[in-house]
Amino acid sequence: MDTTQMISVLLSWTVYLSGYPLPETLPVIEYQPHIFFVEKACLGNKNCRVAGWYDDNGTIYLDERVKGQEDAMTRSLIVHELVHYLQDLSGKYNHKNCEDYQAREREAYSIQRRYINRIAQQFSAIYVNFPPCPYS
C-alpha cells in the first residue's frame, strides 16, 4: 500500500475513533532523521523517544526509521499524529496553552491505544512520554 492510501485508511480510522469530522484534505507527510525530533519535539533532550510530530500547520513528520513500515505500532503512531491534525482543524484546543497541550496529548494517546487494541485485538500498553510543553 502506498503512503497516500495508508494515510487515507488511517485517517478514516482516526475519524471513526475520535468523532472529529473527516477533513477534505490529507495532511502533508514528511520523513526526517531522528535529530529533527530531538530538536523540535523534545527541545534538545537527547533521550527523545518521539518518532512522530505534528507541526500545527498541516504537516506530520515521521522518523525516517519508520519509513516503509506498516506494522500495527507504526500505524498507531500515525493515528496519534492524525489525531493532532484533526484537533488542529477543529480549533478545539489553544495550541499555545500548556493545559490544552497536555489535553491534546492525552486525547491522542487514548485514541492511539484504542486503535492498537482494536487492530491487535489484544491489550497493548503504549509508553506515554509527553514532550515538554514549549509554551511554558
ABEGO torsion letter per residue (X at the ends): XBAAAAAAAAAAAAAAAAGBBBBABBBBBBBBBAAAAAAAAAGGBAABABABBBAGAGBBBBBAAABGBABAAAAAAAAAAAAAAAAAAAGABBAABAAAAAAAAAAAAAAAAAAAAAAAGBBBBBBBBBBBBAAX
